[in-house]
């Protein structure tokens, strides 16, 4: 089982992340915060995020 309590406490202590934001983090976001040496998202991961969360165009 994952140490959720320790993970939540570490997020609050080191990054000032409130519980609602903690629970909305993806696994990739969690890893990037706590293991920055593990690298970054590649182009395909960026493309997937861009498709999932497209920029919103304002209606004029």
PDB file of N, H, CA, C and O in Angstrom:
ATOM      1  N   UNK A   1       0.841  -1.177   0.000  1.00  0.00           N
ATOM      2  CA  UNK A   1       0.000   0.000   0.000  1.00  0.00           C
ATOM      3  C   UNK A   1       0.892   1.249   0.000  1.00  0.00           C
ATOM      4  O   UNK A   1       1.952   1.268   0.626  1.00  0.00           O
ATOM      5  N   UNK A   2       0.454   2.265  -0.696  1.00  0.00           N
ATOM      6  H   UNK A   2      -0.406   2.249  -1.204  1.00  0.00           H
ATOM      7  CA  UNK A   2       1.226   3.508  -0.782  1.00  0.00           C
ATOM      8  C   UNK A   2       1.105   4.312   0.512  1.00  0.00           C
ATOM      9  O   UNK A   2       0.062   4.285   1.164  1.00  0.00           O
ATOM     10  N   UNK A   3       2.161   5.023   0.882  1.00  0.00           N
ATOM     11  H   UNK A   3       3.009   5.046   0.352  1.00  0.00           H
ATOM     12  CA  UNK A   3       2.148   5.840   2.103  1.00  0.00           C
ATOM     13  C   UNK A   3       1.462   7.189   1.867  1.00  0.00           C
ATOM     14  O   UNK A   3       2.121   8.229   1.860  1.00  0.00           O
ATOM     15  N   UNK A   4       0.154   7.170   1.676  1.00  0.00           N
ATOM     16  H   UNK A   4      -0.381   6.325   1.682  1.00  0.00           H
ATOM     17  CA  UNK A   4      -0.586   8.374   1.316  1.00  0.00           C
ATOM     18  C   UNK A   4      -0.392   9.497   2.328  1.00  0.00           C
ATOM     19  O   UNK A   4      -0.215  10.657   1.954  1.00  0.00           O
ATOM     20  N   UNK A   5      -0.426   9.149   3.602  1.00  0.00           N
ATOM     21  H   UNK A   5      -0.570   8.207   3.906  1.00  0.00           H
ATOM     22  CA  UNK A   5      -0.287  10.186   4.635  1.00  0.00           C
ATOM     23  C   UNK A   5       1.050  10.909   4.505  1.00  0.00           C
ATOM     24  O   UNK A   5       1.101  12.138   4.562  1.00  0.00           O
ATOM     25  N   UNK A   6       2.129  10.152   4.332  1.00  0.00           N
ATOM     26  H   UNK A   6       2.088   9.154   4.285  1.00  0.00           H
ATOM     27  CA  UNK A   6       3.448  10.766   4.196  1.00  0.00           C
ATOM     28  C   UNK A   6       3.543  11.589   2.914  1.00  0.00           C
ATOM     29  O   UNK A   6       4.154  12.657   2.898  1.00  0.00           O
ATOM     30  N   UNK A   7       2.934  11.085   1.841  1.00  0.00           N
ATOM     31  H   UNK A   7       2.438  10.217   1.853  1.00  0.00           H
ATOM     32  CA  UNK A   7       2.965  11.807   0.573  1.00  0.00           C
ATOM     33  C   UNK A   7       2.211  13.133   0.687  1.00  0.00           C
ATOM     34  O   UNK A   7       2.681  14.160   0.198  1.00  0.00           O
ATOM     35  N   UNK A   8       1.051  13.108   1.327  1.00  0.00           N
ATOM     36  H   UNK A   8       0.669  12.274   1.724  1.00  0.00           H
ATOM     37  CA  UNK A   8       0.258  14.322   1.513  1.00  0.00           C
ATOM     38  C   UNK A   8       1.012  15.325   2.380  1.00  0.00           C
ATOM     39  O   UNK A   8       1.070  16.510   2.055  1.00  0.00           O
ATOM     40  N   UNK A   9       1.587  14.854   3.478  1.00  0.00           N
ATOM     41  H   UNK A   9       1.540  13.891   3.742  1.00  0.00           H
ATOM     42  CA  UNK A   9       2.344  15.742   4.372  1.00  0.00           C
ATOM     43  C   UNK A   9       3.548  16.356   3.655  1.00  0.00           C
ATOM     44  O   UNK A   9       3.822  17.546   3.814  1.00  0.00           O
ATOM     45  N   UNK A  10       4.260  15.558   2.873  1.00  0.00           N
ATOM     46  H   UNK A  10       4.037  14.592   2.744  1.00  0.00           H
ATOM     47  CA  UNK A  10       5.419  16.067   2.136  1.00  0.00           C
ATOM     48  C   UNK A  10       4.993  17.132   1.127  1.00  0.00           C
ATOM     49  O   UNK A  10       5.684  18.137   0.960  1.00  0.00           O
ATOM     50  N   UNK A  11       3.872  16.921   0.461  1.00  0.00           N
ATOM     51  H   UNK A  11       3.311  16.104   0.597  1.00  0.00           H
ATOM     52  CA  UNK A  11       3.388  17.899  -0.514  1.00  0.00           C
ATOM     53  C   UNK A  11       3.033  19.215   0.158  1.00  0.00           C
ATOM     54  O   UNK A  11       3.315  20.289  -0.374  1.00  0.00           O
ATOM     55  N   UNK A  12       2.417  19.127   1.325  1.00  0.00           N
ATOM     56  H   UNK A  12       2.188  18.255   1.757  1.00  0.00           H
ATOM     57  CA  UNK A  12       2.062  20.349   2.044  1.00  0.00           C
ATOM     58  C   UNK A  12       3.309  21.050   2.582  1.00  0.00           C
ATOM     59  O   UNK A  12       3.429  22.271   2.487  1.00  0.00           O
ATOM     60  N   UNK A  13       4.218  20.285   3.136  1.00  0.00           N
ATOM     61  H   UNK A  13       4.120  19.293   3.212  1.00  0.00           H
ATOM     62  CA  UNK A  13       5.404  20.853   3.779  1.00  0.00           C
ATOM     63  C   UNK A  13       6.361  21.476   2.770  1.00  0.00           C
ATOM     64  O   UNK A  13       6.841  22.590   2.979  1.00  0.00           O
ATOM     65  N   UNK A  14       6.640  20.772   1.688  1.00  0.00           N
ATOM     66  H   UNK A  14       6.250  19.867   1.519  1.00  0.00           H
ATOM     67  CA  UNK A  14       7.676  21.213   0.750  1.00  0.00           C
ATOM     68  C   UNK A  14       7.157  22.088  -0.389  1.00  0.00           C
ATOM     69  O   UNK A  14       7.896  22.911  -0.929  1.00  0.00           O
ATOM     70  N   UNK A  15       5.890  21.912  -0.753  1.00  0.00           N
ATOM     71  H   UNK A  15       5.290  21.244  -0.314  1.00  0.00           H
ATOM     72  CA  UNK A  15       5.376  22.619  -1.926  1.00  0.00           C
ATOM     73  C   UNK A  15       4.131  23.454  -1.646  1.00  0.00           C
ATOM     74  O   UNK A  15       3.595  24.084  -2.558  1.00  0.00           O
ATOM     75  N   UNK A  16       3.664  23.469  -0.403  1.00  0.00           N
ATOM     76  H   UNK A  16       4.099  22.957   0.338  1.00  0.00           H
ATOM     77  CA  UNK A  16       2.450  24.211  -0.014  1.00  0.00           C
ATOM     78  C   UNK A  16       1.245  23.812  -0.856  1.00  0.00           C
ATOM     79  O   UNK A  16       0.425  24.654  -1.224  1.00  0.00           O
ATOM     80  N   UNK A  17       1.147  22.531  -1.154  1.00  0.00           N
ATOM     81  H   UNK A  17       1.812  21.848  -0.855  1.00  0.00           H
ATOM     82  CA  UNK A  17       0.023  22.018  -1.936  1.00  0.00           C
ATOM     83  C   UNK A  17      -1.083  21.604  -0.971  1.00  0.00           C
ATOM     84  O   UNK A  17      -0.875  20.746  -0.113  1.00  0.00           O
ATOM     85  N   UNK A  18      -2.252  22.212  -1.113  1.00  0.00           N
ATOM     86  H   UNK A  18      -2.421  22.909  -1.810  1.00  0.00           H
ATOM     87  CA  UNK A  18      -3.397  21.897  -0.262  1.00  0.00           C
ATOM     88  C   UNK A  18      -3.950  20.515  -0.623  1.00  0.00           C
ATOM     89  O   UNK A  18      -3.743  20.041  -1.740  1.00  0.00           O
ATOM     90  N   UNK A  19      -4.651  19.867   0.312  1.00  0.00           N
ATOM     91  H   UNK A  19      -4.820  20.252   1.219  1.00  0.00           H
ATOM     92  CA  UNK A  19      -5.184  18.533   0.033  1.00  0.00           C
ATOM     93  C   UNK A  19      -5.995  18.416  -1.259  1.00  0.00           C
ATOM     94  O   UNK A  19      -5.802  17.446  -1.992  1.00  0.00           O
ATOM     95  N   UNK A  20      -6.908  19.372  -1.582  1.00  0.00           N
ATOM     96  H   UNK A  20      -7.064  20.161  -0.986  1.00  0.00           H
ATOM     97  CA  UNK A  20      -7.644  19.211  -2.846  1.00  0.00           C
ATOM     98  C   UNK A  20      -6.729  19.177  -4.076  1.00  0.00           C
ATOM     99  O   UNK A  20      -6.971  18.418  -5.014  1.00  0.00           O
ATOM    100  N   UNK A  21      -5.677  20.006  -4.064  1.00  0.00           N
ATOM    101  H   UNK A  21      -5.480  20.622  -3.302  1.00  0.00           H
ATOM    102  CA  UNK A  21      -4.740  20.004  -5.186  1.00  0.00           C
ATOM    103  C   UNK A  21      -3.907  18.723  -5.188  1.00  0.00           C
ATOM    104  O   UNK A  21      -3.597  18.180  -6.249  1.00  0.00           O
ATOM    105  N   UNK A  22      -3.548  18.250  -4.007  1.00  0.00           N
ATOM    106  H   UNK A  22      -3.799  18.691  -3.145  1.00  0.00           H
ATOM    107  CA  UNK A  22      -2.795  16.993  -3.914  1.00  0.00           C
ATOM    108  C   UNK A  22      -3.569  15.862  -4.574  1.00  0.00           C
ATOM    109  O   UNK A  22      -3.015  15.112  -5.378  1.00  0.00           O
ATOM    110  N   UNK A  23      -4.847  15.736  -4.237  1.00  0.00           N
ATOM    111  H   UNK A  23      -5.297  16.345  -3.585  1.00  0.00           H
ATOM    112  CA  UNK A  23      -5.639  14.623  -4.757  1.00  0.00           C
ATOM    113  C   UNK A  23      -5.930  14.771  -6.246  1.00  0.00           C
ATOM    114  O   UNK A  23      -6.317  13.799  -6.895  1.00  0.00           O
ATOM    115  N   UNK A  24      -5.751  15.965  -6.798  1.00  0.00           N
ATOM    116  H   UNK A  24      -5.437  16.755  -6.272  1.00  0.00           H
ATOM    117  CA  UNK A  24      -5.966  16.129  -8.240  1.00  0.00           C
ATOM    118  C   UNK A  24      -4.683  15.961  -9.050  1.00  0.00           C
ATOM    119  O   UNK A  24      -4.727  15.997 -10.280  1.00  0.00           O
ATOM    120  N   UNK A  25      -3.529  15.778  -8.376  1.00  0.00           N
ATOM    121  H   UNK A  25      -3.493  15.749  -7.377  1.00  0.00           H
ATOM    122  CA  UNK A  25      -2.270  15.553  -9.094  1.00  0.00           C
ATOM    123  C   UNK A  25      -2.295  14.215  -9.830  1.00  0.00           C
ATOM    124  O   UNK A  25      -2.813  13.224  -9.316  1.00  0.00           O
ATOM    125  N   UNK A  26      -1.742  14.199 -11.015  1.00  0.00           N
ATOM    126  H   UNK A  26      -1.322  15.005 -11.433  1.00  0.00           H
ATOM    127  CA  UNK A  26      -1.546  12.929 -11.714  1.00  0.00           C
ATOM    128  C   UNK A  26      -0.283  12.270 -11.164  1.00  0.00           C
ATOM    129  O   UNK A  26       0.517  12.912 -10.483  1.00  0.00           O
ATOM    130  N   UNK A  27      -0.117  11.009 -11.460  1.00  0.00           N
ATOM    131  H   UNK A  27      -0.766  10.487 -12.013  1.00  0.00           H
ATOM    132  CA  UNK A  27       1.091  10.304 -11.027  1.00  0.00           C
ATOM    133  C   UNK A  27       2.324  10.976 -11.627  1.00  0.00           C
ATOM    134  O   UNK A  27       3.340  11.125 -10.947  1.00  0.00           O
ATOM    135  N   UNK A  28       2.244  11.376 -12.877  1.00  0.00           N
ATOM    136  H   UNK A  28       1.420  11.255 -13.430  1.00  0.00           H
ATOM    137  CA  UNK A  28       3.367  12.053 -13.530  1.00  0.00           C
ATOM    138  C   UNK A  28       3.703  13.364 -12.815  1.00  0.00           C
ATOM    139  O   UNK A  28       4.876  13.662 -12.588  1.00  0.00           O
ATOM    140  N   UNK A  29       2.683  14.147 -12.460  1.00  0.00           N
ATOM    141  H   UNK A  29       1.730  13.905 -12.644  1.00  0.00           H
ATOM    142  CA  UNK A  29       2.931  15.400 -11.745  1.00  0.00           C
ATOM    143  C   UNK A  29       3.585  15.134 -10.390  1.00  0.00           C
ATOM    144  O   UNK A  29       4.511  15.840  -9.991  1.00  0.00           O
ATOM    145  N   UNK A  30       3.099  14.117  -9.689  1.00  0.00           N
ATOM    146  H   UNK A  30       2.347  13.543 -10.013  1.00  0.00           H
ATOM    147  CA  UNK A  30       3.678  13.751  -8.388  1.00  0.00           C
ATOM    148  C   UNK A  30       5.150  13.386  -8.545  1.00  0.00           C
ATOM    149  O   UNK A  30       5.997  13.851  -7.782  1.00  0.00           O
ATOM    150  N   UNK A  31       5.445  12.562  -9.526  1.00  0.00           N
ATOM    151  H   UNK A  31       4.757  12.185 -10.146  1.00  0.00           H
ATOM    152  CA  UNK A  31       6.833  12.144  -9.741  1.00  0.00           C
ATOM    153  C   UNK A  31       7.723  13.324 -10.107  1.00  0.00           C
ATOM    154  O   UNK A  31       8.863  13.404  -9.650  1.00  0.00           O
ATOM    155  N   UNK A  32       7.219  14.232 -10.919  1.00  0.00           N
ATOM    156  H   UNK A  32       6.293  14.167 -11.291  1.00  0.00           H
ATOM    157  CA  UNK A  32       8.019  15.403 -11.301  1.00  0.00           C
ATOM    158  C   UNK A  32       8.303  16.300 -10.101  1.00  0.00           C
ATOM    159  O   UNK A  32       9.388  16.870  -9.995  1.00  0.00           O
ATOM    160  N   UNK A  33       7.335  16.426  -9.200  1.00  0.00           N
ATOM    161  H   UNK A  33       6.453  15.963  -9.287  1.00  0.00           H
ATOM    162  CA  UNK A  33       7.545  17.241  -8.003  1.00  0.00           C
ATOM    163  C   UNK A  33       8.565  16.619  -7.060  1.00  0.00           C
ATOM    164  O   UNK A  33       9.452  17.303  -6.549  1.00  0.00           O
ATOM    165  N   UNK A  34       8.430  15.330  -6.838  1.00  0.00           N
ATOM    166  H   UNK A  34       7.710  14.775  -7.254  1.00  0.00           H
ATOM    167  CA  UNK A  34       9.234  14.680  -5.807  1.00  0.00           C
ATOM    168  C   UNK A  34      10.491  13.992  -6.324  1.00  0.00           C
ATOM    169  O   UNK A  34      11.367  13.625  -5.542  1.00  0.00           O
ATOM    170  N   UNK A  35      10.578  13.819  -7.611  1.00  0.00           N
ATOM    171  H   UNK A  35       9.866  14.117  -8.246  1.00  0.00           H
ATOM    172  CA  UNK A  35      11.757  13.182  -8.201  1.00  0.00           C
ATOM    173  C   UNK A  35      12.149  13.934  -9.470  1.00  0.00           C
ATOM    174  O   UNK A  35      12.088  13.371 -10.563  1.00  0.00           O
ATOM    175  N   UNK A  36      12.554  15.206  -9.338  1.00  0.00           N
ATOM    176  H   UNK A  36      12.603  15.663  -8.450  1.00  0.00           H
ATOM    177  CA  UNK A  36      12.852  16.003 -10.535  1.00  0.00           C
ATOM    178  C   UNK A  36      13.969  15.420 -11.391  1.00  0.00           C
ATOM    179  O   UNK A  36      14.035  15.706 -12.587  1.00  0.00           O
ATOM    180  N   UNK A  37      14.842  14.613 -10.811  1.00  0.00           N
ATOM    181  H   UNK A  37      14.789  14.380  -9.840  1.00  0.00           H
ATOM    182  CA  UNK A  37      15.929  14.006 -11.569  1.00  0.00           C
ATOM    183  C   UNK A  37      15.433  12.889 -12.494  1.00  0.00           C
ATOM    184  O   UNK A  37      16.194  12.390 -13.323  1.00  0.00           O
ATOM    185  N   UNK A  38      14.162  12.495 -12.355  1.00  0.00           N
ATOM    186  H   UNK A  38      13.545  12.901 -11.681  1.00  0.00           H
ATOM    187  CA  UNK A  38      13.653  11.392 -13.167  1.00  0.00           C
ATOM    188  C   UNK A  38      13.384  11.796 -14.610  1.00  0.00           C
ATOM    189  O   UNK A  38      13.040  10.950 -15.435  1.00  0.00           O
ATOM    190  N   UNK A  39      13.534  13.067 -14.919  1.00  0.00           N
ATOM    191  H   UNK A  39      13.813  13.754 -14.249  1.00  0.00           H
ATOM    192  CA  UNK A  39      13.376  13.484 -16.309  1.00  0.00           C
ATOM    193  C   UNK A  39      12.115  14.293 -16.528  1.00  0.00           C
ATOM    194  O   UNK A  39      11.525  14.828 -15.589  1.00  0.00           O
ATOM    195  N   UNK A  40      11.721  14.371 -17.766  1.00  0.00           N
ATOM    196  H   UNK A  40      12.200  13.936 -18.529  1.00  0.00           H
ATOM    197  CA  UNK A  40      10.602  15.197 -18.152  1.00  0.00           C
ATOM    198  C   UNK A  40       9.734  14.424 -19.133  1.00  0.00           C
ATOM    199  O   UNK A  40      10.112  13.353 -19.608  1.00  0.00           O
ATOM    200  N   UNK A  41       8.576  14.978 -19.426  1.00  0.00           N
ATOM    201  H   UNK A  41       8.270  15.848 -19.040  1.00  0.00           H
ATOM    202  CA  UNK A  41       7.666  14.351 -20.377  1.00  0.00           C
ATOM    203  C   UNK A  41       8.235  14.483 -21.792  1.00  0.00           C
ATOM    204  O   UNK A  41       8.808  15.514 -22.145  1.00  0.00           O
ATOM    205  N   UNK A  42       8.075  13.448 -22.583  1.00  0.00           N
ATOM    206  H   UNK A  42       7.610  12.610 -22.297  1.00  0.00           H
ATOM    207  CA  UNK A  42       8.551  13.508 -23.964  1.00  0.00           C
ATOM    208  C   UNK A  42       7.484  14.141 -24.857  1.00  0.00           C
ATOM    209  O   UNK A  42       6.416  14.525 -24.381  1.00  0.00           O
ATOM    210  N   UNK A  43       7.778  14.245 -26.140  1.00  0.00           N
ATOM    211  H   UNK A  43       8.646  13.932 -26.527  1.00  0.00           H
ATOM    212  CA  UNK A  43       6.875  14.915 -27.074  1.00  0.00           C
ATOM    213  C   UNK A  43       5.513  14.242 -27.150  1.00  0.00           C
ATOM    214  O   UNK A  43       4.496  14.930 -27.237  1.00  0.00           O
ATOM    215  N   UNK A  44       5.469  12.926 -27.119  1.00  0.00           N
ATOM    216  H   UNK A  44       6.295  12.368 -27.049  1.00  0.00           H
ATOM    217  CA  UNK A  44       4.180  12.235 -27.196  1.00  0.00           C
ATOM    218  C   UNK A  44       3.339  12.509 -25.949  1.00  0.00           C
ATOM    219  O   UNK A  44       2.118  12.639 -26.046  1.00  0.00           O
ATOM    220  N   UNK A  45       3.980  12.597 -24.776  1.00  0.00           N
ATOM    221  H   UNK A  45       4.971  12.491 -24.697  1.00  0.00           H
ATOM    222  CA  UNK A  45       3.244  12.917 -23.548  1.00  0.00           C
ATOM    223  C   UNK A  45       2.701  14.342 -23.614  1.00  0.00           C
ATOM    224  O   UNK A  45       1.573  14.600 -23.193  1.00  0.00           O
ATOM    225  N   UNK A  46       3.502  15.261 -24.139  1.00  0.00           N
ATOM    226  H   UNK A  46       4.418  15.052 -24.481  1.00  0.00           H
ATOM    227  CA  UNK A  46       3.044  16.638 -24.303  1.00  0.00           C
ATOM    228  C   UNK A  46       1.861  16.694 -25.264  1.00  0.00           C
ATOM    229  O   UNK A  46       0.882  17.392 -24.999  1.00  0.00           O
ATOM    230  N   UNK A  47       1.941  15.971 -26.367  1.00  0.00           N
ATOM    231  H   UNK A  47       2.737  15.404 -26.582  1.00  0.00           H
ATOM    232  CA  UNK A  47       0.844  15.930 -27.329  1.00  0.00           C
ATOM    233  C   UNK A  47      -0.436  15.395 -26.711  1.00  0.00           C
ATOM    234  O   UNK A  47      -1.523  15.904 -26.981  1.00  0.00           O
ATOM    235  N   UNK A  48      -0.305  14.370 -25.883  1.00  0.00           N
ATOM    236  H   UNK A  48       0.578  13.957 -25.664  1.00  0.00           H
ATOM    237  CA  UNK A  48      -1.475  13.801 -25.208  1.00  0.00           C
ATOM    238  C   UNK A  48      -2.100  14.815 -24.254  1.00  0.00           C
ATOM    239  O   UNK A  48      -3.323  14.941 -24.193  1.00  0.00           O
ATOM    240  N   UNK A  49      -1.266  15.535 -23.513  1.00  0.00           N
ATOM    241  H   UNK A  49      -0.272  15.433 -23.562  1.00  0.00           H
ATOM    242  CA  UNK A  49      -1.789  16.567 -22.611  1.00  0.00           C
ATOM    243  C   UNK A  49      -2.460  17.697 -23.378  1.00  0.00           C
ATOM    244  O   UNK A  49      -3.504  18.200 -22.965  1.00  0.00           O
ATOM    245  N   UNK A  50      -1.857  18.096 -24.498  1.00  0.00           N
ATOM    246  H   UNK A  50      -1.008  17.687 -24.833  1.00  0.00           H
ATOM    247  CA  UNK A  50      -2.437  19.171 -25.303  1.00  0.00           C
ATOM    248  C   UNK A  50      -3.786  18.754 -25.884  1.00  0.00           C
ATOM    249  O   UNK A  50      -4.701  19.571 -25.985  1.00  0.00           O
ATOM    250  N   UNK A  51      -3.907  17.487 -26.264  1.00  0.00           N
ATOM    251  H   UNK A  51      -3.164  16.824 -26.182  1.00  0.00           H
ATOM    252  CA  UNK A  51      -5.179  16.993 -26.788  1.00  0.00           C
ATOM    253  C   UNK A  51      -6.228  16.912 -25.682  1.00  0.00           C
ATOM    254  O   UNK A  51      -7.402  17.202 -25.908  1.00  0.00           O
ATOM    255  N   UNK A  52      -5.799  16.521 -24.497  1.00  0.00           N
ATOM    256  H   UNK A  52      -4.845  16.286 -24.313  1.00  0.00           H
ATOM    257  CA  UNK A  52      -6.722  16.383 -23.374  1.00  0.00           C
ATOM    258  C   UNK A  52      -7.170  17.738 -22.835  1.00  0.00           C
ATOM    259  O   UNK A  52      -8.308  17.886 -22.390  1.00  0.00           O
ATOM    260  N   UNK A  53      -6.275  18.729 -22.876  1.00  0.00           N
ATOM    261  H   UNK A  53      -5.351  18.609 -23.238  1.00  0.00           H
ATOM    262  CA  UNK A  53      -6.569  20.048 -22.331  1.00  0.00           C
ATOM    263  C   UNK A  53      -6.258  21.133 -23.358  1.00  0.00           C
ATOM    264  O   UNK A  53      -5.283  21.868 -23.206  1.00  0.00           O
ATOM    265  N   UNK A  54      -7.084  21.239 -24.408  1.00  0.00           N
ATOM    266  H   UNK A  54      -7.877  20.641 -24.532  1.00  0.00           H
ATOM    267  CA  UNK A  54      -6.804  22.238 -25.446  1.00  0.00           C
ATOM    268  C   UNK A  54      -6.998  23.660 -24.915  1.00  0.00           C
ATOM    269  O   UNK A  54      -7.770  23.896 -23.986  1.00  0.00           O
ATOM    270  N   UNK A  55      -6.280  24.596 -25.531  1.00  0.00           N
ATOM    271  H   UNK A  55      -5.653  24.404 -26.286  1.00  0.00           H
ATOM    272  CA  UNK A  55      -6.457  26.004 -25.180  1.00  0.00           C
ATOM    273  C   UNK A  55      -7.878  26.416 -25.523  1.00  0.00           C
ATOM    274  O   UNK A  55      -8.440  25.993 -26.533  1.00  0.00           O
ATOM    275  N   UNK A  56      -8.440  27.240 -24.674  1.00  0.00           N
ATOM    276  H   UNK A  56      -7.984  27.584 -23.853  1.00  0.00           H
ATOM    277  CA  UNK A  56      -9.797  27.730 -24.905  1.00  0.00           C
ATOM    278  C   UNK A  56      -9.734  29.018 -25.718  1.00  0.00           C
ATOM    279  O   UNK A  56      -8.965  29.924 -25.398  1.00  0.00           O
ATOM    280  N   UNK A  57     -10.534  29.093 -26.755  1.00  0.00           N
ATOM    281  H   UNK A  57     -11.159  28.357 -27.015  1.00  0.00           H
ATOM    282  CA  UNK A  57     -10.622  30.298 -27.571  1.00  0.00           C
ATOM    283  C   UNK A  57     -11.772  31.145 -27.044  1.00  0.00           C
ATOM    284  O   UNK A  57     -12.875  30.641 -26.833  1.00  0.00           O
ATOM    285  N   UNK A  58     -11.511  32.435 -26.831  1.00  0.00           N
ATOM    286  H   UNK A  58     -10.615  32.844 -27.002  1.00  0.00           H
ATOM    287  CA  UNK A  58     -12.563  33.331 -26.368  1.00  0.00           C
ATOM    288  C   UNK A  58     -13.490  33.672 -27.518  1.00  0.00           C
ATOM    289  O   UNK A  58     -13.046  33.921 -28.639  1.00  0.00           O
ATOM    290  N   UNK A  59     -14.789  33.682 -27.228  1.00  0.00           N
ATOM    291  H   UNK A  59     -15.150  33.480 -26.318  1.00  0.00           H
ATOM    292  CA  UNK A  59     -15.784  34.085 -28.209  1.00  0.00           C
ATOM    293  C   UNK A  59     -15.887  35.608 -28.182  1.00  0.00           C
ATOM    294  O   UNK A  59     -16.113  36.202 -27.128  1.00  0.00           O
ATOM    295  N   UNK A  60     -15.719  36.237 -29.351  1.00  0.00           N
ATOM    296  H   UNK A  60     -15.536  35.754 -30.207  1.00  0.00           H
ATOM    297  CA  UNK A  60     -15.785  37.701 -29.425  1.00  0.00           C
ATOM    298  C   UNK A  60     -17.063  38.118 -30.085  1.00  0.00           C
ATOM    299  O   UNK A  60     -17.315  39.312 -30.245  1.00  0.00           O
TER     300      UNK A  60
END
